[in-house]
Amino acid sequence: MVPVSRSSSSDSAVTYSSDGQTTVASLSGDVTFDVDSSALTDRAKQVLDEIVNRWNGKPPATVTVVGHTDSVADDAYNQTLSEQRAKAVTEALTSNGVTASIESVGYGETKPVAPNENPDGSDNPAGRRLNRRVEVFVPAF
């Protein structure tokens, strides 16, 4: 997807991008979940309220929620954690009154947006932080 527009909340808890067909709200893992947890933080609940409010009372017919992790733990653990995080966001949207058909998917560490390691093999905390996220895909609004 090549974004044609991009915006974010003041604390970078959520970043929006759109290519004219699909709008993606990317929730930062640093404010959405505690480390090794799939329980939503209070800030995450606020962010999800903000996402729903952006729909201006016209919720989309379909929503896809996608969970991602960094590569710190093993593949199986990260896969499960990403699925649990996507499910937590899906449940929060549903309990917030969203009646759209919601698909929940986890990709574990398989779709990074930044390197988890530096070129010399050392840890890249900034990259790992970017990779820990949940994305909410909806038709462009």
MOQUI-V356662 format. One record per residue. N is the residue number from 1. SS is DSSP state (A for helix, B for strand, O for the rest). BURIAL is 1 if it has 9 or more other ideal C-beta (glycine too) atoms within 8 Angstrom, else 0. Layout:
# MOQUI-V356662
n->[N N]
ss->[SS SS]
burial->[BURIAL BURIAL]
This chain:
# MOQUI-V356662
n->[1 2 3 4 5 6 7 8 9 10 11 12 13 14 15 16 17 18 19 20 21 22 23 24 25 26 27 28 29 30 31 32 33 34 35 36 37 38 39 40 41 42 43 44 45 46 47 48 49 50 51 52 53 54 55 56 57 58 59 60 61 62 63 64 65 66 67 68 69 70 71 72 73 74 75 76 77 78 79 80 81 82 83 84 85 86 87 88 89 90 91 92 93 94 95 96 97 98 99 100 101 102 103 104 105 106 107 108 109 110 111 112 113 114 115 116 117 118 119 120 121 122 123 124 125 126 127 128 129 130 131 132 133 134 135 136 137 138 139 140 141]
ss->[O O O O B B B B O O O O O B B B B B O O O B B B B B B B A A A A B O O O O O O B O A A A A A A A A A A A A A O O O O O O O B B B B B B B O O O O O O A A A A A A A A A A A A A A A A A A A A A O O O O O B B B B B B O O O O O O O O O O B O O O O O B O A A A A A A A O B B B B B B B O O]
burial->[0 0 0 0 0 0 0 0 1 0 0 1 1 1 1 1 1 1 1 0 0 1 1 1 1 1 1 1 1 0 1 1 1 0 0 0 0 0 0 1 1 0 1 1 1 1 1 1 1 1 1 1 0 0 1 0 0 0 1 1 0 1 1 1 1 1 1 1 1 1 1 0 0 0 0 0 0 1 1 1 1 1 1 1 1 1 1 1 1 1 0 1 1 0 0 1 0 1 0 1 0 1 0 1 1 1 1 1 1 0 0 1 0 1 0 1 1 0 0 0 0 0 0 1 0 0 1 1 1 1 1 1 1 1 1 1 1 1 1 1 1]
